[in-house]
C-alpha cells in the first residue's frame, strides 16, 4: 500500500506536513503557529498494487492549540 497527501487546507499545508509513502506516517516539516492557522484539513489517499488497483481515502483534521493560554 502506498500513501499520499491530497487536498490540503490551507494550501500552504504542504510546506508543514509530509507523509511517508510506505508507512502512512504523517510528520511535521515545519513549525505550527496557532496565530497563523488554527486547523489543518488533510486528505490521505491509500492505493494498493493489485490488479486492478484499489484505493481509499480518509480525512485528517489537525487542531493547533495555543499553549500560551
N, C-alpha and C positions, 0 to 999 in steps of 0.2 A: 504494500500500500504506500502511495506517495501523497504528501500533503502540500497544500499551497494556501496562502492568504489571498483573499479576494475581497473586493468591495469594502475597503477600509473607510471609516468615517471618524474624524475628518480625513481628508485626502493626505495630509502630511503624516498620517499614522504610519506610512511605510518607512519613514525615517526613524520611527520609535520602536516598532515591533518587527521581529523576524520569526520564521518558523523553520524548524529542521524538517526537510522534506521527507526524511526516512522515519523519524520517530513521532513527528507531530508536535514536538515540544515548542511552545511559544516563548520567546525570550525578548528582553528589552535590548534595544540598540542604543538608546539614549536615555535622557532623564525625563521623568514625568513631573509636570508642574500643575497643581490644581488651578492656579490663576490663569493658565493658558487654556487648558482643556480639562473638563471635569469627567467626561465619559468618552470612551472609545468604543466603537462598534466594529467588530471584525467578523468576516465570514471565512470559515475554514472549509476548503474542499478536499475530499479524500477520493482517490481513484486507485483501483487495483489493476493488475496486469493481465487480467483474464481475457478470454476471447468469447464474447465481446467484453470489453472492459466495463466494469460497473463503477458508479461514483455516487457520492453523497455529500452533504454539506451540513454545517451547523453554524449557529451564531454564537459569538463570544462577546460578552459585554465586560468592559474593564472600567470600574468606577475608581477615580482618583480621589483619595481623601486628603484633606488639608490637615497635616499633623500639627501645625502651629496652633490650631484652635483647641 
